[in-house]
Amino acid sequence: MHNLAPKAHEAGQCAHEQGKFWEMHDRMFEHQDKLAIDDLRAAARELGMDGEKFDACLDGGKFAEHIQAEIAAGQEAGVAGTPAFFINGRLLSGAQPFEEFKEIIDKELASAK
C-alpha cells in the first residue's frame, strides 16, 4: 500500500456520500499520479461535487477509522496487498492469470462432488 492510498480511499468514501463514488474511482484510477490531497480536492470539484462538503469529509478523517478497521481485517485474513481474492476461503494474492483462478475453482468443484 502506498502512502497516498489511505486518503484516496477516504476520498472515495467522501465522494460516495455525494453519489459520485464511481466517478471518483475512475478519476483516481486514470490519474494515479494525482492522488495528493490537493489533487483529490480538485477532482471532486471537477466532478461536480460540493467542494466544501468534500473537503470537510476528507480533512476531518470521517472514514479514517473505518478504513483502518478494513485494513486490519484484511491483514488478519492474510491479505498483504491488492488485488486479493478468496475462493472458498483460499487466498489468491496479486494479479493472476485466468488459469490460476480456473485451477482453484476446478479443484474446489471436484472436491464438492
N, C-alpha and C positions, 0 to 999 in steps of 0.2 A: 504494500500500500504506500503510495507516495504522499508527501507531506501536504498536498493540496486536496487530497481525497476527502477527508472529513468535512471540510467546509463545502466542497462540491456536493457531497451527499446532503448536507443541510440545505443547500440552495435548491436541490431537487424537491425536498420536502416543503420548503417555503413556497416554491412555485406551485406545488400540488395544492396548497391552500387557496391559490388563486385560479385553479383549474388549468394550469399551464405546465404540468409535470412533463408530459411527453415533448412539448416544445422545448423546454429547458434541457431535458435529457438529450434530445437530438442536437441542440446547440452545443452543449458541452462535449458530446462525442465528436462532432465535426470540428471543434476548435479546442482540442486537448491542450494546446499551448496557451490557452487563455482561461485559466481556472483560478487566477488570483481573485481576491475579494472584489477589487475594483472592476475586474472583467465580469464577474458574476452579476454585480450590480448593473453594469451597462447592458448585459444580456437581458436581464429582467425588464429593463425599460424598453429595449428594442423589441421585446416580445409582447409589449403592451400591458405589462403588469403595473400595479400600483407600486411605484418605487419606494415610497415611504414605508408602506406596509412590508414590502420585501426586505428592505434594509433593517427594519426593527426586528423582524424574524431572524434574519441572518446574524446581525450584530448581537442580539440578545441570547443567541445559542438555544433557541426554543427547542430544537430537536437534538441537541448535542448529547444529552444523557441517554435518550432512546437509541441513538446511533451507536454510542459506546456499548450499550447493552447488546445490540445486534452483533457487534464485532466480537464481544466476549462469548456470545452463544456460538458463533461460528468457530472461534478458536477452540472452544470446548468440544465441538463436534469434529475437530481435526482439520478445519479449513485454514489454510495458510495464505491463500491468495484467491484471486479471481481469474478466470471463472472456476467454479467448483460445482460439481453435480453429485447428487446422491441417487443411486438406482437400487431400490430395495435395501437401503442402508449402507451400500457400498460406495465409498468416495471415489470419484474420478476427478482428479485435480488438474487444472490447467487446460489450455486449448488442446483438444484431442481430435483426431480424425474420426470419421464416421465408423470405421472398422472397430475402434475401441469400444464405442457405445454398443455396436452390434454384438461384439463378443460377450460383453457382460450381460446384455439383455437375453441373448440366446442361452447362456448358461443359466440365468435365472428362470427362464421359461422351461428349460429342460428339467431343472430341479423341482419345479412345481407339479410335474406330471406324476 
